[in-house]
Amino acid sequence: MPKAALYCRLSVEDGTGEESESIRNQRILLIAYAQKNGWEIYDVYEDEDYSGLREDRPAFCRLIQDAKNKKFEIILCKTQSRFTRSAATAEIYLHERFPLWGIRFVTVVDGVDTSKKENKKARQINSLVNEWYCEELSENIRSVLRRKMELGQFLGNYAPYGYEKDASDRHHLVVLEAEANVVRYIAKLYLSGLSCKKIADQLTLENIPTPSQGKQKRGQDLGREACNQWGAGTVRKILKNPVYLGHMVQGREQKISYKSKKTMELPKESWIIVKNTHEPIISEKVFVKVQKKLLKNRRGKQSV
């Protein structure tokens, strides 16, 4: 009796909202299909909230390692897109590695079966359709997000230092007075002649919580340890940020590809700037003075 590994996956990109797409229902379908064909179930591998374009899915990685170690003979999925939405990944595993490892890949709904040479073209067409779907979805999402940015809605995971998300509208920023006072203090110290490094040292000396410490204190999950010392880069970033004028500045960077998490910085003319979307923390007069001093100091360093 051949052993079968059952693989289930679900993510937002698949979001039909239909109960039939749930992990539970995929599992029930695959178990019934395996039993009908007389296959022994080796294990059930499940990834939830993972894109089909990613290869770092925990259960997917475990499945591939077990396949390589020949712990089963069959991999069973609901559809080819449950396994992957990447044409390159499908080609590597379905047509190269799985045959090499003696693994048969089967799907219940779209009739994929790598033991049948005659449906190779269908598998390759599936791969292209799955990838086109992801590309189109990515473009649609980008378009929707851009429109929201153009309306001045804040879309970041965390509010900029000095602000917090409005409890009644998470796309609107409200002043967090304790941090806003620090922003004003930083601008004052810089205009008095202190460098960004000396300002950072002063803030640390005065035990003023860093931005990450503030987020952590408010119960926000940073996914890392909060930094307990101010840095010159953080100070400079605050001094340069027009958000403190009450303007929303977004779209500064863009993903290189819908397949990648990596981003690239966009030129300033491509940024999306919407004025007067929230309460300012510093005046335009002070902000302009700070920018002139930053520019002057930068030119001074370049000429040295």
C-alpha positions as a Markdown table, in Angstrom:
| # | Residue | x | y | z |
|---|---|---|---|---|
| 1 | Met | 0.0 | 0.0 | 0.0 |
| 2 | Pro | 1.6 | 3.3 | -1.1 |
| 3 | Lys | 2.0 | 6.1 | 1.5 |
| 4 | Ala | 0.6 | 9.5 | 0.7 |
| 5 | Ala | 1.4 | 12.9 | 2.2 |
| 6 | Leu | -1.5 | 15.3 | 2.2 |
| 7 | Tyr | -0.8 | 19.0 | 1.8 |
| 8 | Cys | -3.3 | 21.8 | 2.5 |
| 9 | Arg | -2.7 | 25.5 | 2.2 |
| 10 | Leu | -4.8 | 28.7 | 2.5 |
| 11 | Ser | -3.9 | 32.3 | 2.4 |
| 12 | Val | -5.5 | 35.7 | 1.9 |
| 13 | Glu | -4.7 | 35.6 | -1.8 |
| 14 | Asp | -7.0 | 32.6 | -2.1 |
| 15 | Gly | -9.7 | 34.5 | -0.2 |
| 16 | Thr | -13.0 | 33.4 | -1.8 |
| 17 | Gly | -14.4 | 33.3 | 1.7 |
| 18 | Glu | -16.0 | 30.0 | 0.8 |
| 19 | Glu | -16.0 | 27.3 | 3.5 |
| 20 | Ser | -15.0 | 24.7 | 0.9 |
| 21 | Glu | -11.5 | 26.4 | 0.8 |
| 22 | Ser | -10.8 | 26.1 | 4.5 |
| 23 | Ile | -8.0 | 23.9 | 5.7 |
| 24 | Arg | -10.4 | 21.6 | 7.5 |
| 25 | Asn | -12.4 | 21.0 | 4.3 |
| 26 | Gln | -9.3 | 20.5 | 2.2 |
| 27 | Arg | -8.2 | 17.9 | 4.8 |
| 28 | Ile | -11.5 | 16.0 | 4.7 |
| 29 | Leu | -11.5 | 16.0 | 0.9 |
| 30 | Leu | -7.9 | 14.6 | 0.7 |
| 31 | Ile | -8.4 | 12.0 | 3.4 |
| 32 | Ala | -11.5 | 10.7 | 1.6 |
| 33 | Tyr | -9.7 | 10.6 | -1.8 |
| 34 | Ala | -6.7 | 8.8 | -0.3 |
| 35 | Gln | -8.9 | 6.2 | 1.4 |
| 36 | Lys | -10.9 | 5.7 | -1.8 |
| 37 | Asn | -7.6 | 4.9 | -3.7 |
| 38 | Gly | -6.3 | 2.6 | -1.0 |
| 39 | Trp | -3.4 | 4.8 | 0.0 |
| 40 | Glu | -2.0 | 4.9 | 3.5 |
| 41 | Ile | -1.9 | 8.4 | 4.9 |
| 42 | Tyr | 1.7 | 9.2 | 6.1 |
| 43 | Asp | 1.0 | 12.7 | 7.5 |
| 44 | Val | -1.1 | 15.8 | 6.9 |
| 45 | Tyr | 0.9 | 19.0 | 6.2 |
| 46 | Glu | -0.9 | 22.3 | 6.6 |
| 47 | Asp | 0.1 | 25.9 | 6.0 |
| 48 | Glu | -2.4 | 28.7 | 6.8 |
| 49 | Asp | -1.9 | 32.4 | 6.0 |
| 50 | Tyr | 1.0 | 31.7 | 3.7 |
| 51 | Ser | 1.1 | 32.8 | 0.0 |
| 52 | Gly | 1.5 | 30.1 | -2.6 |
| 53 | Leu | 4.4 | 32.1 | -4.0 |
| 54 | Arg | 6.5 | 31.6 | -0.9 |
| 55 | Glu | 8.8 | 28.6 | -0.4 |
| 56 | Asp | 9.5 | 29.3 | 3.2 |
| 57 | Arg | 6.2 | 27.9 | 4.4 |
| 58 | Pro | 6.9 | 25.7 | 7.5 |
| 59 | Ala | 4.8 | 22.7 | 6.5 |
| 60 | Phe | 5.8 | 23.0 | 2.8 |
| 61 | Cys | 9.5 | 22.9 | 3.8 |
| 62 | Arg | 8.8 | 19.8 | 6.0 |
| 63 | Leu | 6.9 | 18.2 | 3.2 |
| 64 | Ile | 9.8 | 18.7 | 0.8 |
| 65 | Gln | 12.4 | 17.4 | 3.2 |
| 66 | Asp | 10.3 | 14.3 | 3.9 |
| 67 | Ala | 9.8 | 13.8 | 0.2 |
| 68 | Lys | 13.6 | 14.0 | -0.4 |
| 69 | Asn | 14.0 | 11.4 | 2.4 |
| 70 | Lys | 11.5 | 9.2 | 0.6 |
| 71 | Lys | 9.2 | 8.8 | 3.6 |
| 72 | Phe | 6.2 | 8.5 | 1.2 |
| 73 | Glu | 5.5 | 7.8 | -2.5 |
| 74 | Ile | 2.6 | 10.3 | -3.2 |
| 75 | Ile | 1.9 | 13.9 | -2.5 |
| 76 | Leu | -1.8 | 14.7 | -2.6 |
| 77 | Cys | -3.3 | 18.3 | -2.9 |
| 78 | Lys | -6.7 | 19.7 | -3.6 |
| 79 | Thr | -5.4 | 21.6 | -6.6 |
| 80 | Gln | -1.9 | 22.4 | -8.0 |
| 81 | Ser | -2.3 | 26.0 | -6.7 |
| 82 | Arg | -2.5 | 24.7 | -3.1 |
| 83 | Phe | 1.0 | 23.3 | -3.6 |
| 84 | Thr | 2.4 | 26.4 | -5.3 |
| 85 | Arg | 1.4 | 29.4 | -7.4 |
| 86 | Ser | 4.9 | 29.8 | -8.8 |
| 87 | Ala | 5.5 | 28.4 | -12.2 |
| 88 | Ala | 9.2 | 28.1 | -11.5 |
| 89 | Thr | 8.6 | 26.1 | -8.2 |
| 90 | Ala | 6.1 | 23.8 | -10.0 |
| 91 | Glu | 8.6 | 23.1 | -12.8 |
| 92 | Ile | 11.4 | 22.3 | -10.3 |
| 93 | Tyr | 9.4 | 19.9 | -8.2 |
| 94 | Leu | 6.7 | 18.4 | -10.4 |
| 95 | His | 9.0 | 17.8 | -13.4 |
| 96 | Glu | 12.5 | 17.5 | -12.0 |
| 97 | Arg | 12.8 | 16.6 | -8.3 |
| 98 | Phe | 9.7 | 14.5 | -7.6 |
| 99 | Pro | 10.4 | 12.1 | -10.5 |
| 100 | Leu | 14.0 | 11.9 | -9.3 |
| 101 | Trp | 12.9 | 11.1 | -5.7 |
| 102 | Gly | 10.2 | 8.6 | -6.9 |
| 103 | Ile | 7.4 | 10.9 | -5.8 |
| 104 | Arg | 4.0 | 11.0 | -7.6 |
| 105 | Phe | 2.2 | 14.3 | -7.3 |
| 106 | Val | -1.7 | 14.1 | -7.5 |
| 107 | Thr | -4.5 | 16.7 | -7.2 |
| 108 | Val | -8.1 | 16.0 | -6.6 |
| 109 | Val | -9.9 | 18.8 | -8.4 |
| 110 | Asp | -7.8 | 19.8 | -11.5 |
| 111 | Gly | -6.7 | 16.2 | -12.4 |
| 112 | Val | -2.9 | 16.7 | -12.0 |
| 113 | Asp | -1.0 | 13.4 | -11.9 |
| 114 | Thr | 2.7 | 13.3 | -12.6 |
| 115 | Ser | 2.5 | 9.5 | -13.3 |
| 116 | Lys | 0.6 | 10.4 | -16.5 |
| 117 | Lys | 2.9 | 12.0 | -19.1 |
| 118 | Glu | 0.0 | 13.1 | -21.3 |
| 119 | Asn | -1.1 | 15.8 | -18.8 |
| 120 | Lys | 2.3 | 17.5 | -18.5 |
| 121 | Lys | 1.1 | 20.4 | -20.7 |
| 122 | Ala | -2.0 | 20.8 | -18.5 |
| 123 | Arg | 0.3 | 21.1 | -15.4 |
| 124 | Gln | 2.4 | 23.7 | -17.1 |
| 125 | Ile | -0.7 | 25.7 | -18.2 |
| 126 | Asn | -1.9 | 25.5 | -14.6 |
| 127 | Ser | 1.4 | 26.9 | -13.4 |
| 128 | Leu | 1.1 | 29.9 | -15.7 |
| 129 | Val | -2.5 | 30.6 | -14.8 |
| 130 | Asn | -1.7 | 30.4 | -11.1 |
| 131 | Glu | 1.2 | 32.8 | -11.5 |
| 132 | Trp | -0.9 | 35.2 | -13.7 |
| 133 | Tyr | -3.5 | 35.2 | -11.0 |
| 134 | Cys | -1.0 | 36.3 | -8.3 |
| 135 | Glu | 0.4 | 39.0 | -10.6 |
| 136 | Glu | -3.1 | 40.4 | -11.4 |
| 137 | Leu | -4.1 | 40.2 | -7.7 |
| 138 | Ser | -0.9 | 42.1 | -6.7 |
| 139 | Glu | -1.6 | 44.8 | -9.2 |
| 140 | Asn | -5.2 | 45.2 | -8.0 |
| 141 | Ile | -4.1 | 45.4 | -4.4 |
| 142 | Arg | -1.4 | 48.0 | -5.3 |
| 143 | Ser | -4.0 | 50.0 | -7.1 |
| 144 | Val | -6.4 | 50.0 | -4.2 |
| 145 | Leu | -3.6 | 50.9 | -1.7 |
| 146 | Arg | -2.5 | 53.8 | -3.9 |
| 147 | Arg | -6.0 | 55.2 | -4.1 |
| 148 | Lys | -6.2 | 55.1 | -0.3 |
| 149 | Met | -2.9 | 56.9 | -0.1 |
| 150 | Glu | -4.1 | 59.5 | -2.5 |
| 151 | Leu | -7.1 | 60.1 | -0.2 |
| 152 | Gly | -4.7 | 60.7 | 2.7 |
| 153 | Gln | -5.4 | 57.5 | 4.6 |
| 154 | Phe | -2.6 | 56.2 | 6.8 |
| 155 | Leu | -1.8 | 52.6 | 5.8 |
| 156 | Gly | 1.3 | 51.8 | 7.9 |
| 157 | Asn | 1.4 | 49.0 | 10.5 |
| 158 | Tyr | 2.6 | 51.5 | 13.1 |
| 159 | Ala | 1.9 | 55.2 | 13.5 |
| 160 | Pro | 4.9 | 57.5 | 13.2 |
| 161 | Tyr | 6.7 | 58.5 | 16.4 |
| 162 | Gly | 4.6 | 61.2 | 18.0 |
| 163 | Tyr | 1.3 | 59.9 | 16.8 |
| 164 | Glu | -1.0 | 57.0 | 17.3 |
| 165 | Lys | -3.9 | 55.6 | 15.2 |
| 166 | Asp | -7.2 | 57.1 | 15.9 |
| 167 | Ala | -9.4 | 54.6 | 17.9 |
| 168 | Ser | -12.4 | 55.4 | 15.7 |
| 169 | Asp | -10.5 | 55.5 | 12.4 |
| 170 | Arg | -7.2 | 53.5 | 12.1 |
| 171 | His | -6.4 | 55.4 | 8.9 |
| 172 | His | -6.3 | 58.7 | 10.7 |
| 173 | Leu | -3.4 | 59.9 | 13.0 |
| 174 | Val | -3.9 | 61.7 | 16.4 |
| 175 | Val | -1.1 | 63.3 | 18.4 |
| 176 | Leu | 0.5 | 61.3 | 21.2 |
| 177 | Glu | 1.4 | 64.3 | 23.4 |
| 178 | Ala | 4.2 | 62.8 | 25.4 |
| 179 | Glu | 6.1 | 61.7 | 22.2 |
| 180 | Ala | 5.1 | 64.9 | 20.4 |
| 181 | Asn | 6.9 | 66.9 | 23.1 |
| 182 | Val | 10.0 | 64.9 | 22.4 |
| 183 | Val | 9.8 | 65.7 | 18.6 |
| 184 | Arg | 9.6 | 69.4 | 19.5 |
| 185 | Tyr | 12.5 | 68.9 | 21.9 |
| 186 | Ile | 14.6 | 67.2 | 19.2 |
| 187 | Ala | 14.0 | 70.1 | 16.8 |
| 188 | Lys | 14.9 | 72.7 | 19.4 |
| 189 | Leu | 18.1 | 70.9 | 20.3 |
| 190 | Tyr | 19.1 | 70.6 | 16.6 |
| 191 | Leu | 18.5 | 74.3 | 16.0 |
| 192 | Ser | 20.5 | 75.2 | 19.1 |
| 193 | Gly | 23.5 | 73.6 | 17.4 |
| 194 | Leu | 23.6 | 70.0 | 18.6 |
| 195 | Ser | 24.3 | 67.2 | 16.1 |
| 196 | Cys | 22.0 | 64.3 | 15.6 |
| 197 | Lys | 24.5 | 62.1 | 17.5 |
| 198 | Lys | 24.7 | 64.5 | 20.4 |
| 199 | Ile | 20.9 | 64.7 | 20.5 |
| 200 | Ala | 20.6 | 60.9 | 20.5 |
| 201 | Asp | 23.1 | 60.7 | 23.4 |
| 202 | Gln | 21.1 | 63.4 | 25.3 |
| 203 | Leu | 17.8 | 61.6 | 24.9 |
| 204 | Thr | 19.4 | 58.4 | 26.1 |
| 205 | Leu | 21.0 | 60.1 | 29.1 |
| 206 | Glu | 17.6 | 61.6 | 30.0 |
| 207 | Asn | 16.0 | 58.1 | 29.9 |
| 208 | Ile | 13.5 | 59.2 | 27.3 |
| 209 | Pro | 11.9 | 56.0 | 25.8 |
| 210 | Thr | 13.0 | 55.2 | 22.3 |
| 211 | Pro | 10.3 | 54.8 | 19.6 |
| 212 | Ser | 10.5 | 51.0 | 19.8 |
| 213 | Gln | 10.2 | 51.1 | 23.6 |
| 214 | Gly | 7.1 | 53.3 | 23.3 |
| 215 | Lys | 5.5 | 50.9 | 20.9 |
| 216 | Gln | 6.4 | 48.0 | 23.1 |
| 217 | Lys | 4.9 | 49.8 | 26.2 |
| 218 | Arg | 1.7 | 50.2 | 24.3 |
| 219 | Gly | 1.5 | 46.5 | 23.6 |
| 220 | Gln | 2.5 | 46.5 | 20.0 |
| 221 | Asp | 4.3 | 43.4 | 18.7 |
| 222 | Leu | 7.6 | 44.5 | 17.1 |
| 223 | Gly | 8.8 | 41.0 | 16.4 |
| 224 | Arg | 12.2 | 41.9 | 18.0 |
| 225 | Glu | 13.7 | 43.3 | 21.1 |
| 226 | Ala | 13.1 | 47.1 | 21.7 |
| 227 | Cys | 16.2 | 49.3 | 21.4 |
| 228 | Asn | 17.0 | 51.1 | 24.6 |
| 229 | Gln | 19.3 | 53.7 | 23.1 |
| 230 | Trp | 18.6 | 56.5 | 20.7 |
| 231 | Gly | 20.5 | 56.6 | 17.5 |
| 232 | Ala | 21.6 | 59.5 | 15.3 |
| 233 | Gly | 19.7 | 57.9 | 12.3 |
| 234 | Thr | 16.5 | 57.8 | 14.3 |
| 235 | Val | 16.9 | 61.5 | 15.2 |
| 236 | Arg | 17.7 | 62.5 | 11.6 |
| 237 | Lys | 14.7 | 60.6 | 10.4 |
| 238 | Ile | 12.4 | 62.5 | 12.8 |
| 239 | Leu | 13.9 | 65.8 | 11.8 |
| 240 | Lys | 13.3 | 65.2 | 8.1 |
| 241 | Asn | 9.8 | 63.7 | 8.3 |
| 242 | Pro | 7.1 | 66.1 | 6.9 |
| 243 | Val | 4.4 | 64.1 | 8.8 |
| 244 | Tyr | 5.0 | 66.5 | 11.7 |
| 245 | Leu | 3.7 | 69.3 | 9.6 |
| 246 | Gly | 0.3 | 67.5 | 9.4 |
| 247 | His | 1.0 | 66.1 | 6.0 |
| 248 | Met | 0.7 | 62.5 | 5.0 |
| 249 | Val | 3.7 | 61.2 | 3.0 |
| 250 | Gln | 3.5 | 57.6 | 1.7 |
| 251 | Gly | 4.5 | 55.5 | -1.2 |
| 252 | Arg | 8.2 | 56.2 | -0.6 |
| 253 | Glu | 9.1 | 52.6 | -1.7 |
| 254 | Gln | 7.8 | 49.8 | -3.8 |
| 255 | Lys | 8.2 | 46.1 | -4.0 |
| 256 | Ile | 10.6 | 45.0 | -6.7 |
| 257 | Ser | 8.2 | 42.3 | -7.8 |
| 258 | Tyr | 5.0 | 40.6 | -6.7 |
| 259 | Lys | 7.2 | 37.5 | -6.0 |
| 260 | Ser | 9.6 | 39.3 | -3.7 |
| 261 | Lys | 9.4 | 41.0 | -0.3 |
| 262 | Lys | 12.3 | 43.2 | -1.2 |
| 263 | Thr | 11.5 | 46.9 | -1.8 |
| 264 | Met | 13.3 | 49.8 | -3.6 |
| 265 | Glu | 13.2 | 53.5 | -2.7 |
| 266 | Leu | 11.2 | 55.7 | -5.1 |
| 267 | Pro | 12.3 | 59.2 | -6.2 |
| 268 | Lys | 10.7 | 62.0 | -4.2 |
| 269 | Glu | 8.6 | 63.1 | -7.2 |
| 270 | Ser | 6.8 | 59.7 | -7.0 |
| 271 | Trp | 5.9 | 60.0 | -3.4 |
| 272 | Ile | 2.2 | 60.4 | -2.5 |
| 273 | Ile | 1.8 | 63.6 | -0.4 |
| 274 | Val | -1.5 | 64.8 | 0.9 |
| 275 | Lys | -1.5 | 67.9 | 3.0 |
| 276 | Asn | -3.3 | 68.8 | 6.2 |
| 277 | Thr | -4.6 | 65.3 | 7.0 |
| 278 | His | -3.9 | 65.4 | 10.7 |
| 279 | Glu | -2.8 | 67.8 | 13.5 |
| 280 | Pro | 0.8 | 69.1 | 13.1 |
| 281 | Ile | 3.4 | 68.7 | 15.9 |
| 282 | Ile | 5.8 | 71.4 | 14.7 |
| 283 | Ser | 5.3 | 74.6 | 12.8 |
| 284 | Glu | 6.3 | 75.1 | 9.2 |
| 285 | Lys | 8.6 | 77.9 | 10.2 |
| 286 | Val | 10.6 | 75.5 | 12.5 |
| 287 | Phe | 10.5 | 72.7 | 10.0 |
| 288 | Val | 11.9 | 74.9 | 7.2 |
| 289 | Lys | 14.7 | 76.0 | 9.5 |
| 290 | Val | 15.6 | 72.4 | 10.4 |
| 291 | Gln | 15.7 | 71.4 | 6.7 |
| 292 | Lys | 18.0 | 74.3 | 5.8 |
| 293 | Lys | 20.3 | 73.4 | 8.6 |
| 294 | Leu | 20.3 | 69.7 | 7.7 |
| 295 | Leu | 21.1 | 70.6 | 4.0 |
| 296 | Lys | 23.9 | 73.0 | 5.1 |
| 297 | Asn | 25.5 | 70.4 | 7.4 |
| 298 | Arg | 25.3 | 67.7 | 4.7 |
| 299 | Arg | 27.0 | 70.0 | 2.2 |
| 300 | Gly | 29.6 | 70.9 | 4.7 |
| 301 | Lys | 30.5 | 67.2 | 5.3 |
| 302 | Gln | 30.6 | 66.6 | 1.5 |
| 303 | Ser | 33.1 | 69.4 | 1.0 |
| 304 | Val | 35.5 | 68.1 | 3.7 |
